[in-house]
Amino acid sequence: MATTKLKGNLVNLAGTEVNVGDKAPEINVVGQDLSDIKIGGKAQVIVVVPSLDTAVCAAETRKFNEEAARTDAEVVVVSMDLPFAMGRFCTTEGIENLKVGSDFRNKDFANAYGVLIADGPLAGVACRAIFVTDAQGVVTYKEICPEITEEPNYEAALAAIK
């Protein structure tokens, strides 16, 4: 079972671990307009955050929104936030270059990618992670952030996109 930390405390992750070289699972998440967003099966940057309603997640989403304009890969931020809250966030923050998707219904994405926090105060939401997939849907980059409260390695993730 994979792990990460929340404020220095170890937390376990549930679900099937996806690694570099694996075919990314194809899962639908819910867009802010309640439509389906397909994850997997194509070139994507999949940015996983616990909730857009935190300073670190908001900063990360803004950063990837800037970078999304410079890549051909589809960038999708996935959280457990309700679609309506995601819509408010995107409007307030001017997020226009990427998609936001919610895994709130069944946690299918978090379970399929092994990023569901299994215990601790954030049990039931996703950890902070990034997956990059190529045009065939194969994972070419993976980062499970070692500390949920800290931003990811942007430089490594952005290099994997190119």
ZALOKE-847398 format. One line per 4 residues: their letters; for each residue x, y, z of C-alpha. Coordinates in Angstrom, 3 decimals. Layout:
BEGIN
A = X,Y,Z | ...
END
This chain:
BEGIN
MATT = 0.000,0.000,0.000 | 1.364,3.404,-0.972 | 1.679,6.156,1.610 | 2.143,9.891,1.873
KLKG = 2.227,12.333,4.778 | -0.128,14.962,6.122 | 1.691,17.503,8.297 | 4.390,14.920,8.939
NLVN = 2.010,12.112,9.864 | 1.949,8.994,7.689 | -1.318,8.280,5.842 | -2.158,5.226,3.768
LAGT = -3.488,5.400,0.238 | -6.161,3.021,-1.013 | -6.864,1.745,-4.487 | -4.825,0.215,-7.269
EVNV = -1.390,1.770,-7.605 | -0.648,3.088,-11.106 | 3.015,3.435,-12.073 | 5.138,4.764,-14.929
GDKA = 4.814,2.393,-17.877 | 1.281,1.313,-16.950 | -1.682,1.969,-19.199 | -3.642,4.680,-17.376
PEIN = -7.122,3.552,-16.329 | -9.894,5.198,-18.317 | -12.314,6.786,-15.870 | -14.935,9.522,-16.113
VVGQ = -15.051,12.362,-13.620 | -17.723,15.055,-13.419 | -17.024,18.464,-14.967 | -18.200,21.753,-13.498
DLSD = -21.134,21.712,-15.940 | -22.013,18.131,-14.803 | -20.739,16.615,-18.072 | -18.305,13.698,-18.104
IKIG = -14.578,14.316,-18.483 | -12.612,11.285,-19.636 | -9.360,10.579,-17.840 | -6.882,8.238,-19.541
GKAQ = -6.462,6.964,-23.077 | -4.789,10.100,-24.446 | -2.059,12.660,-23.786 | -2.960,14.296,-20.494
VIVV = -1.583,15.957,-17.444 | -3.695,14.742,-14.535 | -3.283,16.988,-11.516 | -4.808,15.491,-8.370
VPSL = -5.592,17.757,-5.411 | -7.510,17.206,-2.160 | -9.682,20.330,-2.594 | -9.547,23.536,-4.618
DTAV = -10.622,25.297,-1.432 | -7.129,25.303,0.070 | -4.283,27.732,-0.548 | -1.840,25.078,-1.832
CAAE = -4.384,23.453,-4.182 | -5.462,26.855,-5.492 | -1.851,27.885,-6.143 | -1.125,24.597,-7.896
TRKF = -4.210,24.919,-10.095 | -3.297,28.494,-11.044 | 0.233,27.358,-11.956 | -1.016,24.524,-14.162
NEEA = -3.594,26.847,-15.745 | -0.704,29.078,-16.877 | 1.282,26.108,-18.183 | -1.716,24.489,-19.904
ARTD = -1.733,27.298,-22.474 | 1.779,26.193,-23.531 | 1.138,22.496,-24.145 | -0.866,20.338,-26.519
AEVV = -1.680,17.884,-23.748 | -5.041,18.172,-22.055 | -4.648,19.303,-18.443 | -7.272,18.120,-15.958
VVSM = -7.351,18.927,-12.251 | -9.223,16.255,-10.276 | -10.553,16.737,-6.747 | -13.496,15.618,-4.625
DLPF = -15.026,19.115,-4.735 | -18.613,19.429,-5.907 | -18.908,20.634,-9.518 | -20.621,23.856,-8.390
AMGR = -17.740,24.752,-6.059 | -15.260,24.005,-8.860 | -17.202,26.341,-11.150 | -17.106,29.151,-8.592
FCTT = -13.377,28.625,-8.087 | -12.656,28.722,-11.834 | -14.722,31.872,-12.318 | -13.128,33.649,-9.357
EGIE = -9.571,32.598,-10.274 | -9.870,33.006,-14.064 | -9.117,29.334,-14.742 | -9.714,28.901,-18.482
NLKV = -6.883,26.785,-19.910 | -7.580,23.498,-18.163 | -10.484,21.304,-17.115 | -11.552,20.603,-13.560
GSDF = -13.206,17.317,-12.707 | -14.816,15.962,-9.586 | -14.528,12.399,-8.325 | -17.195,12.966,-5.673
RNKD = -19.746,10.400,-6.868 | -18.034,7.037,-6.453 | -14.352,7.852,-6.006 | -13.708,5.728,-9.093
FANA = -10.724,7.816,-10.175 | -9.054,7.886,-6.741 | -9.455,4.124,-6.371 | -8.316,3.337,-9.931
YGVL = -5.166,5.456,-9.575 | -4.359,4.548,-5.949 | -4.612,8.105,-4.619 | -7.545,7.781,-2.173
IADG = -6.547,8.734,1.349 | -7.560,5.745,3.490 | -7.048,7.101,6.989 | -6.359,10.227,9.015
PLAG = -8.262,13.523,9.010 | -8.506,13.682,5.189 | -9.751,10.097,4.745 | -12.023,9.889,1.720
VACR = -10.386,12.565,-0.423 | -7.519,12.260,-2.879 | -3.916,13.006,-2.024 | -1.782,15.456,-4.016
AIFV = -0.397,13.752,-7.127 | 0.441,14.269,-10.790 | 0.275,11.784,-13.646 | 1.388,12.520,-17.210
TDAQ = 0.219,10.199,-19.978 | 1.285,9.990,-23.608 | -0.953,9.833,-26.696 | -1.443,6.087,-26.154
GVVT = -2.546,6.629,-22.559 | 0.614,5.205,-20.998 | 1.842,6.837,-17.788 | 5.168,8.564,-18.476
YKEI = 5.433,10.503,-15.190 | 4.039,10.004,-11.702 | 4.457,11.996,-8.524 | 2.691,11.251,-5.282
CPEI = 3.683,14.307,-3.279 | 5.508,13.137,-0.154 | 3.715,15.796,1.914 | 0.110,16.637,1.045
TEEP = 0.435,20.210,2.325 | 3.287,21.026,-0.081 | 3.237,21.830,-3.796 | 4.512,19.270,-6.314
NYEA = 7.756,19.328,-8.264 | 6.522,21.585,-11.073 | 9.802,21.461,-12.963 | 9.807,17.653,-13.226
ALAA = 6.115,17.456,-14.120 | 6.397,20.161,-16.777 | 9.497,18.525,-18.259 | 7.537,15.265,-18.581
IK = 4.896,17.020,-20.678 | 7.319,17.986,-23.420
END
